[in-house]
Amino acid sequence: MLNEDRPTFDARERAYRLYLGRGDKGSAARIAAWLALDSLLFRGEPAVANGWLQRAHSLIDGLEPGVDHGWLAIHEGHIAIALEEDTAKARELAARAVELGRAFGAPELEMLGLGLEGRALVSEGRLEEGMRRLDEATTVALAGEARLLYCVAWACCYLISACERVRDYERASQWCARVGDFCGQHDIFLLNTCRAHYASVLSWQGRWDEAESQLSAAVEGLEGSRPPMVGDAVARLGELRRRQGRVADAEELFARSATHSLSLLGCAALALDRGRDSDAAELADRYLRRFPDPSRVERSAGLEIAVRALARLEEHESATEALEQLREIAARARTRPLLAAVSSSEGTLAAARGDHDAARRSFEDALDLLTQSDSRFEAARVRLDLAATLSALGRQDQARREIDAALAAFRELGAHGESTRAETMHAKLPRPSATLSAEMGDTPLRELSRRELEVLSLVAEGLTNHDIAQRLVLSEHTVNRHVANILRKLGLPSRAAAASLAGRHGLV
């Protein structure tokens, strides 16, 4: 609990030898199981951990089932999911631990078994079943039934980790408040690994200062005591920096934890932010290859990035395939943030195909779900997507309102990069169509439609048809048609002549 490497190993190894010396094979096996987990968490030595597990089996497999068998099952199951994400093995071993814990009156085994089994079920997409076990495990942990307080923190970690995987931040938030009260009453603290997961909950809720405090403490604590585990906290701090717009800091943190799956996601998101869509698609694919089973809920974050990147690259068929996989995961998990991710991805793909009315509806649905989930950053980002779609539909006033709302949220959060993007979008919006039409009065430009006036104002600024298509979220073919109609209606021979006329009548 104090995160001290040498005293922990000295004490456990001495206990192991003493139990062996008096012929207590069951207790020696239990200590060997603890030494297996310590070898992995303190020193990052999976081969040594496996050696201790095998030694535990050699000692205990011939004995009558008892509490010590349950402890071996818990440690072996935890290592299986930590090293290989082997959820099937973890579930089997966790169920064994629960059975033995109940049979021999060991609440620590029961709650850890329920927590591990629930965590594995959630990863497999069996959310309802998994969350029932996790809720029960945390109830046992906080009801005072367990005597080993380290195990209470461990069980709570399973819950928070599982909630994060399916973005069930509402459940995590409720339990985190109870866990905080329990820790205060018993003068214990969250494990540093738990702090990192808890920080992700705080970040989702927009409590970025608190999240930064938890992550900084977790990084410092793990660097000093459990270096093999620090990558998780470093990657999460990198994601917070990305959201804050501190790109250089985010890149440095992702580089420090380059092998961590969350760093792959963070680098993919950075690539999207910078318009490097091919890089984003490749990084998302690399992340998804780490979770090849299509039912795994961890795939959702990678699929969401893949849809956006592939849609921008106009690889609509591949984007549709990724979206369908995301739909299937969300249909099983059914948390509001995951359902919002589906709606937002549907909007992205619809906009890329030029169906802006369908995109509008999808972005509105995503915004409603995220607002209900109290997700301010993600909701504000969706507002910008909605604004771009509304602008493409010629609804400039509505687009301005969405940008203004997003900008207010970003400024309050301290999301400086997104604030800049919102300000740029605001500046690029065409002047309100009603204003443009009124200003044309009795001039040749009165013959033009509102959309044509918008296109002409951008022609007069010197933009190419490609640039205008990007600005108004239209296809280049549509812009070509608008320019041809403008020249025909005004009886002009060229873009330059149209730009000159627009300038004389105050359109620019």
C-alpha angles and dihedrals in degrees: 000000000000091000093233111151106197099041090048094053093041092053096044095046091049091049090049092053093046093051091049090048092058093042097250098144095170094057091043089053091050091053090046088056090052090048089053091057093043091052090055100041101038100034109016093235109146094170091055090046090053090049092056091046091053091048090052090052092049090054100043111028094087095049129093111269113271145143092294091060087055093054091050090050092051095050095043091048093049091050091048092056095039096051105030106011085237096167095170092057091043092052093050093049093043092054089051091053092050091051093050093043091055094043094052101032097251107144092182090062092045095051095042091048091050090047095049093045091048092049090052093047092050091051088053090054096254091126103161094049093043096048092051089060093044093050090050092046092052091046090055090047095052098037092074096247094123122074099193103078092192087066091052090059090044093053091049089052090058091055097047092045092051093047091052092052092060095031091244090155094154092063091042091051093052093050095041090061090054092045090052091053091049093050090050093050094049098037095239131125138224113266111255091247089055090049090058093053091044089053089059089057090051091047091052090052092051094250091132099157091056091045091052091050092051093045094047090051091047094050092048093046096047094045089057100041113016109022095172089063100047095090093076093056092042092052091050091050088051090055091051089051090050091054090048090054093245092135100168091051091048092051092050092050093047089050090052090055097032096145094053116103092227090058090055089054091046092051090048091052091048090052090052091049089055096045094250092137098165090053090048092051092050093048091048090051091049090052092048091052087064089064103039095165104095091213094063111113091211087074092070096082093050093046091052091055091043093055093052094045095045092046091054089049088052090239089139098164093055090044090053091052091052091047092052091053089050090051091053093052093047091048089061099040098036098187113153095242092052092048088049089053089056093049092046091049090049089053092049092052094044091051091049089055092050096250095129097165091057088045090052092054093048094049090048090052091049091049092051092051094047093047089054088050092054090238104151101173097047091042091053091050090052089050088061091051089049091048092054090051094047089050090052088053090052094251096130097158092055090045090054091051092053092048091049091051092048092047092052091052094047093049092049092049095045094242095153098172093052090045089057091048091051092049090051091050090050092052092049095052112111114247113272109287094228090055092048093049093048092049092054091066112157097354133114088258091069087083091068126091121239092259091048090052089053091050092046092051089057093045087054089053088060098253120152121234089257091053091047091051090053093046096049096034092240133132116264089238090059092050090050089054093049092050091049091051091048092053091046095049093046094042091232128148101216150014090253091058091048091049091050092051091048090052094050091054096047099252089136 
